[in-house]
């Protein structure tokens, strides 16, 4: 009897942990977005009976200063105003993301002037990728603009493998928030390297892959310019959900 009771209590505890972890995980998100792209930041604690998100406030924190972007569903008067939009589900959309948009975004819910739910937040990192040709060499650079220090530096892959393995003709360099690869122009055409090289960016437990995108222009002309035309392949994983899965 005691053993049966213990099993029931253990099962109940596991279910409770799963529910709590899922609820927390849904309210916290790490997201990386390419500079120039559009970012949609979800508000995962929103009350669904609002009239045009009139109970929703969005805050932006960067290097210690906090700005109210949205109050009562209405976009305020600030530097980002012309690039912001609030969706029907009260998510915050940022158009043409820049490095200055990197930071901590908080969605807060109010009813009758008082906060009625825990905050939902998104840590946004902005990824900038460039290509530069100098004489007979091409350098690809991938950098991340977080509002706090980079815990995980970006990393270049060649066909899914580390570029510093078995590639003596490719030079690599890395700092806390950027990574570069340099190789002879004769090794890869623009179209070829746009398919082979990818940059992996890790923020929290969210890992996203960014790849070069061929513009379809003349290859010779394309290789002579510095580029930042890239496609993002994202797989969003919330930090708390990942921690819970690891714990279980």
C-alpha angles and dihedrals in degrees: 000000000000090000091052090050091050091051091050091050091049091050091049091050092051091050090048092050091048092050093046093045092049091049092050093043092054091055096052127058139170113205134178120198132183116248109260095026128107119257126203114200112196123220102216098181097054123142106233097208094068124125106235091332091297090157095051127101126181121201129190122206123192125167094340099313122106127205126190105230099174131020123182089352092302123117112238130224107270142113094284097046098106092051099049133091133173116219128216088263090051095251115150116239119200116195123209095005117219132193088259089065092067110112148083118312121195126195112201128187124215136186123184089351096305131101108253105179140035116272121269113211142186126199105209123201122186120218121207120190126185138177122207131180120208115180106304098348135081123207123199116196128192118188134176125213109203122167088231130039119296110256092186120033117222117260134210121224129193111211088338095309132102108272093218092065118089093343108105091164093062120079119205134194131180141186130177093278106021143045132194137192124196126192140156115281090232092066101066133017117223091257092047097051092044087065100037105045121069133170120221117209123191122196116172102321093326112110118192132179123217120193135190115256123213111232094207092238125134107295096225092052093042094055093055096061135073109247141200102172106127141153123226124219107190133187108183118209122175116230097227094048090052091049091050093051090050091050093050 
